[in-house]
């Protein structure tokens, strides 16, 4: 397995460009399954999860090709779903990627049946799909759980029917799955207590361009008027707000001065508020945000929450910054019960962090020390890389295959900002 080595202590300087969003691209690629034609996606990040989705589509009979050659072409992906004939997502392709559950809604809506393995992903706690299944049942799907698979079928009409769906709690992938499914249902579907994340809005934007009739995306109530068919289109994936936040945090932990191109303020308001409260100066510049940070930031408290609250996907990265802040911070994680798995590894680097249930108390220290650390999940990987940027000596982050699921060439982007960081290929 690959690892990443960092010689810390260098303040980051310069410009860096944010890649397309993984969390926006994956559901949008799944939406292409709704239309029997060739859809083209621009600014698709070259990530392990995207490649896994391509293999999953191939197993179903859909063709996925990536442009190669000229600069930028590697981020153009074509999905031809005309030959979709096998509505099954097998365990061996699903086990590493929870987003694979997003094929369920499109497959049932277009083909009338689906067999999808219960998903895997990062070990950050329970992320059940019961809300997806309950909602699809409300729309008329007959669902059975058997041998680790979700098997869904439609009745004699072969179509879902519109209905009122109330989610017990906001769920991003649940909202996305049902938006896609309801787009081809008969009649009107109303989704209540929806997730409001920007990725939900981006998916709605794509579906509307494909011919869907959707109102309310970005609010807690979304209304979908079903249509008979959707068309393939060309679409540009939005920039990744979590990568943008991670790069901003990298500048903060090193006391740097960085222009993060394609960072969108409207996607990051809660995180930017905390970074400014901690002492960073953040100003819009061109198509991005410039951040200037002091050598040590001030301690701040934060509570993770669904959008527009502070994103759980940036909690570990900001905790790395707070580990070297002046004063004591308190972090409360409300989304995932196991999302403090990076704490033990940061402690090996000299961080002073105590966890009690959902609360982590972070007492800032003057310096971190380089060490051998182990990545446990995607965002923990990023937080350990950030800690290594600040630490004295050399930090080696092992098991970075987690990192490669969600960040495109992060070490190269950090190198471009002056970081002494390198990837060490596994044996």
Secondary structure, DSSP 8 states (H G I E B T S, - for coil): --EEEEE-----EEEEE--B-HHHHHHHHHHGGGSSSEEEEES----HHHHHHHHHHHHHT-EEEE--SSTTGGG-EEEE-TT----EE-HHHHTT-GGGGGHHHHHHHHHSEEEEE-----SSS----HHHHHHHHHTT-EEEEETTEEEEE--TT-S-B--EEE-SS--HHHHHHHHHHHTTSBSEEEEES----HHHHHHHHHHHHHT-EEE-TTSSEEEEE--S-----EEE--B-HHHHHHHHHHHHHHT-EEEEET--GGGSHHHHHHHHHTT-EEEEETTEEEEE--SS-B---EEB-STTSB-GGGHHHHHHHHTTSBSEEEEE--S-TTTTTTHHHHHHTT-EEEEETTEEEEE--S--B--EEE--SHHHHHHHHHHHHHSBSEEEEE-THHHHTT-SSHHHHHHTTT-EEEEE---
